Amino acid sequence: MERALIVGSGSIGVRHRSVLEGLGVDVRTLSRRPGVGDFVDVIEAVDSFVPGYVVVATEPDDHVAAVDRLAEAGFAGRILVEKPFAERAVEDPSDRFDWVGVGYNLRFHPAVLALRTAISGQRVLSVQGRVGQYLPDWRPERDYRETVTAGQAGGALPELSHELDLVAWLVGPTTVLRGWTVRSGELDIRREDLALCVLGLPDGGLASLELNCLDRQPTRRLMVTTVERTVELNLMTGLVTCGDQVLHDRRVERNETFAAMHRAAISDGQGVCSPSEAITVVRQIEQLRSGPVTESAGGRVGDVGSRTGADGRDGG
């Protein structure tokens, strides 16, 4: 039987454990909080349990340190690190382990796969996306001000960075052209609760994304226009359409995508986000946050200027 160690005992760690146990995996949890997990010491966990697969599900600002601790404890197997991979761009740790992946599980959503098939091999001209949910409703059992999302390691960009990963996975590498981040003042959080991003696509097209922690009605949509068709995805309902044609119409339970991701991670890693891809997302978040921050009527606004001039040359 496969043995898996979950590093971290928060809500996402509990979810990973439940999903893996449902796949027939022997699972233990490592937590620095006494009495919460099966282990409190990483060396003891690695030496006595001997896992072949480890999921790092600590706070985002601890992900890199957790990976380092595993390597120092002698673990060299397969690792899945929760997203975002890190707070800032770091070195790819893949050469220290048999395999490393990052937990962008929406790549395994059947509706996303239907969209990817529908646009395969076509030149993409435009991508429009919006994802949002009112932060106090994310984890209603907890005060949102005490969650990671509200702290220095949180914010709309890292928490909702699935979209940055998905666009690149669907159409190829993207570049940040322009971005705005806002702390609206409606929420008591340290980072942005609203971000707008304009990305350059490989074939000269544009992607525009809105990521927010404010929508009272949860939203997660993508619309992709190619030279041949326009395909729309609604991840809240699982509906994918191309004109009058329905390509996918099934609401998917969240754990289904996690299960598919774990099956891939434990076997051949096919389709799982790589560390280099995830580090690119981290760099893009840094770029989107790097503009000058000014006060606005509703909050603080940051603006990242265009990286190129109107004629495509370096704008200086």
N, C-alpha and C positions, 0 to 999 in steps of 0.2 A: 504494500500500500504506500502511495506517495505521502511524504511527510512535509507539512508546511508550517512555517513559523510566521505569525503575524506580529510585527513590531509596532506597538501602539494599540491602545484599548478604547479609543474614542468611538464615535458613532460609525465612522467609515471602517475602522478596524473590526468592529462587531459585524458589520455587513460582510466584509471579506471572509470572516470566519464562518458565518452562516452559509454563504455561497459555496465555499470550499468543502465544508462538511456535507452539503447537499450533493457534491460531486464525488463523495466517497473518500475524501482526503482526510488523513489523520492530522488534526490541527492543534497547535498550542499557541498561546499568546505571551508575548514579552511586554511587560509594563514596568516602568520605573516606580509606579505607585504600589506599595506593598499590599498584598491581599487582593489585587485586582486581576492580575494575569497569572499564568502558570509559572513564569520565570520573572525575576527582576534583574538578573545579570546575563548579559549577552554571551559571555564565555561559557557559562553553565548551560545556557539554552543550546548553543551550538555543539558543545561537547557531549551533553547527556541525551539530547533529543535527536541530534544528527539530521536536521532537515535537509531536503534536497531543493526546496523552494522557499523563498522568504518574500513576504509582502511588507514593504515599509509604509506604514500608515500613521506616522507621527505628524506633528504640526509641520507645515511647509518649511518653516525656518530651521527645522531639525533634520530634514530629509538627507542632506549631504552628510551631516555628522553621523547619522544613523548608518548610512552606507559605509562610512569610514570605520565605524565601530565593528561592523560585521566583518569587514576585511581584516581588521586587526585581531579579531577573535578566531581567524582561520577559516571563515566561511568563504567558499569559492564557487558555489553552485549557481542557481538561477534566481534572479531578483526582479520583482516588480515594484517600482516606486510610484506612490500615488502622485497625481498631478496637483499643483505644478511641481516640476522636478526640483526646483530650487527658487530661492528669493532673487538670485542674481545669476548671471551666466557663469558657469563653472566648467572644469575639465570633464570630458566624457570618461566615466569610470569603467567602461566595458572591458578593458583589458585586465581587470582585476578579478573577473568572474566568468563563469561559463556563458552567461547570457544576462543582459539587463534590458528591461522594458519599462515603459511608463504608462500609468493607468488612464489613458484617454479611452474609456470604454465605449463612448458613442460611436467609434469606428465599427463596432460590432452590432449596432442597431440595425435590424433588418430593413427599416425604411431608409436609413442612410446608405446601406448597400444597394438598395433598389435605385436610389438617386445616382449613385456612382456608376452603376451599370448603364443607366439611361443616357449619361453624358460621355461615356467612355469613347475615346478616340476622336472627340469633337473639339474644335476650338471654342474655348469659353470666353465670352465677351463681357459678361457681367455676373456678379454674385451679390445678392442683397440678403442680409441676415439680421435677425433681431432675437435676442434672448433677454428675458427679464422676469423677475419675481420679487415681490415685496419681502425684504430681508426678515422682518419679524415673523413671517409665515414659513420660512425655510425649515426651522427647527422649533415648532411652537411650544415644545416642552421646556425650552431654555430661553433665558433672557438673551436676545440677540446681541446685546452689548458685551456679553461675556464670551462670545464665540470668536473663533479665529478670523472669520470674515470681517468682523468689526475692528480687529487689531491691526498692528503695523504690517503684519504678513498677509493681510487680507485685501479686500477691495474687489470691485467688479471684475477687473482685468484678470487676476489670477484665478478667482473663483469660477469665472465663466469663460476660461480660456479654451474650452472645448472648441468654440467656434474658430479661433485662430488656428488650432490644429486641424480641424475638419476642412477648412477651405484649402489649406496646403495639401492635405491628403487627397482631396477630391480633384484638384486641378493642377497641382504642382507648386513649387516654391513661390512664396509671395514676399513682397517687400513693403515696408511701411512708407507710405507717401505723406500721409497727414493724419493727425489724431488730436482729439480733444478729450480731456478728463475733467470731471466735475465732482466736487463734493457739495451736494445741493444744499445741505443744511437740514434736510428732512429727516436724516438718520444720524444717530450718535455713533459715528465710525471715524477711524483714523485716515482711511484712504478714500478713493473715489467711489461713488455709488452710481455713476453714469460715465460711460466712455463711448466715443464715436471714433471709428477707425476707417481710414481709406487705404486700401492695399493695392499694390500693383500685381497683376497676374502674369504668368509666364508668356502668354501670347499677346500681351499688350492690352488686355482688358483691365477692368477695375472691380474691386470688391468693396462694398460699404457695409459695415457692421455696427450695430448698437448693442452694447452690453450694459445692463442696468440691474440694480437691486431695488427698483422702485415700482415696477408694474404690479398693480393690484390683481390683475388677471394674469396668471403665469403664461408666458409666451416663449416659443422656441420654433422659429421658422427660417427656412432658407429658400431663396428663389435663384435658380441658375439659368442664365440665357446663353445658349451656344449659337453657332451660325445656323443650326438646323431646328432648334426647339427651345422652349422654355419649360423647365421642370420646377414644380413647387413641392416643398417638403414641410409638413407640420409635425414636429416631433411630439407635440402634446397628444395628438390623436393617432399618429402613425400613418397619416395619409400622404401619399405621394401621387401627384397628378401631372400629366402633360396634356394640356388642353382638356378635352373631354375624356381622355383616357386615364383610368385609374391604374397606377402601377403597383401600389401597395396600400392596403387599408386594414391595418390591425394595430390596436393599441398594445404596446409591449411593456411588460413589467420590467422595472429597473434592473432587478436581479438577473434577468435573462441576458442582458448585455455584459454584466460582470461575469456570469458563468461562461459565456462564449470567450471572453477575454482570457479568463484563467485557463480554460482548456487549451487555448493557443499558446499561452505563456509557458505552461508546463510541458507542452510537446515541442513544436518547432518554432514558436514565436511568430508565425506568419500573421501579418496584419497588425501586430502590436506596435504602438509608437516606440521608436528608438530613442535613446538618450540624446543623440545629435538633433533629432527632430524636436524633441521637447526643449532642449537648450535653445534652439532657434526661437521657440515660442517665448521663452524667458527673455531673450534679447529683444524681441518685439515689444514685450510689455515694458521693458526698460526704455525703449525708444518712445513709446506712446506716453510715458510718464516724464520724459526728459525736457519738455518745453517749459518756458517760463510760466510760473504760477501767479495769477493775479486774483484780486478779490472781485467777486461779482455780487449782484443783488441777492442771489439765492445761495451762494457758496463760493468755493474756490475753483477756478478754472485754469487748466493747463492746456497749452496749445503747442503741438509739435508741427513745425513748418515743413513744407515740401522739401524733399531731399534733391529734387531736380528742378531745373528751370523749365519754362514753357516749351522750349525746343528740345527737351530731353537731355541737355547738357547739365553738368554739375552746377547747381544753383549757388554754390559757395555759401 
